[in-house]
C-alpha cells in the first residue's frame, strides 16, 4: 500500500461515502473534501465535515499508518494544529493535538473496494515517467555529456528572455535587472512573483539613495509588500512605517497590486520578512553589486559577496510584534547556491552575450562546483541510473524532462535518436 494511492482515493472520492464512520464509531458526512495542494503541510486544505453532530472546517492529513504522524514529527509542527480528520489505511495508534484532544480517524481499508485497488495498480503499472527510462542508462557517456551541455545552454537561453524584458523596462540598467531577479528568487516559489512586483515598483535610483541605512530599505520593502501589521504596536514597525510614509510622498511611490505575501508552509528562516530583511542588508552593504557579480571568478567569490546577516531587530524577530531567540540569520550556502543557479549564472550569461563575449566553459566550470539540486526530477532520473553530481548536470536534466520528455520530443533528443539508431 502506498500513500499516493490513498491521496487518489480521497481526491477522486473512491470510497463508500454513505457509511463512513470514525474508528470511534461516529458517523462522518463529507461536505467538502478540501483542496489538494501537493505542498508541505497537511495534504488537503479547507475541508468541511460533519462528525457525529459537530460540523468541522479544517485540514485533512493522510498516512498509511496513524503512527506516521509521529514518524514525520507533525506533533512539533503548528501547521498541523488544524487537522480535523486523520485518514489512514491502518489505525495503529491514537493521535493527539497539542491541547490533548484526540484527532478523529477514518480507516480507509474498510471503505475501498478491491476492484478500485486493482484498477489503480493496473493504471500505474502501465504509466511510464519517460519513454526511455529503461534504456537511457545505456547511452554512451560521450553522447550524453554533449547533450547535457546543449540542454544547459538551452535553459540559459530561456532564462535570458526574462532578463531581456527587464532590461527593456529598466532602460538597460543591469543593476536594476539584478535587483529584480534577486528579489524574485529571495521570494522562493511561493512569494517570488510578489517580490518581483515589489522590486519593479521601486526604481533602482531610489535603492541607491536609500541604501545609506538598512532601515530605509526595510521600510521600502516591507511597505511595498504590505507587510506592516494593521494595528502597529511594535516600536520598530512604527519607525519603519513612518519612514515608508515619508518615502511614498518623497518619491511618489504607488504600492503595487499583489496577492497577500505567504508565510504558511514556510520554515521561519524562510519567512518573507526575513528574506526581505536579508535582501535589504545586502544592498546596504554591497555597493555596485552587479560589477562584483560579473567580476566573480569562483563560487567562493559569490559566497563572500552574499556573506551577510540581518539588522539587529530581525536577529530577535521573525515577524513584527513577536520576540524570538537571537539568531544571526545569515544566508545559508544552500540558499546562495540557489541564487547562483537562478540569478547569478543567467545574469553572467546574458551580460556576456550582450558584450559579444563567450563564457560557456567558465559557466560550466562554475556550476560544476555547486551541488546538484534536490527535487523529484533529479531523484527520478537517479533511479534510472542517471546521477547528478553538480548543478550543471541537474539543470540540464530539468531542461531534458520539462522541454523534451514532457512534450514527447524524442526525435529532437540526442537520447531518442541514439536509441533509434540501435
Beta strands, then each sheet from edge to edge (+ up, - down):
strand 1: 28-32
strand 2: 35-36
strand 3: 44-51
strand 4: 54-65
strand 5: 83-90
strand 6: 105-107
strand 7: 317-319
strand 8: 322-323
sheet 1: 1+ 3- 2+
sheet 2: 1+ 3- 4+ 5+ 6+
sheet 3: 7+ 8-
end
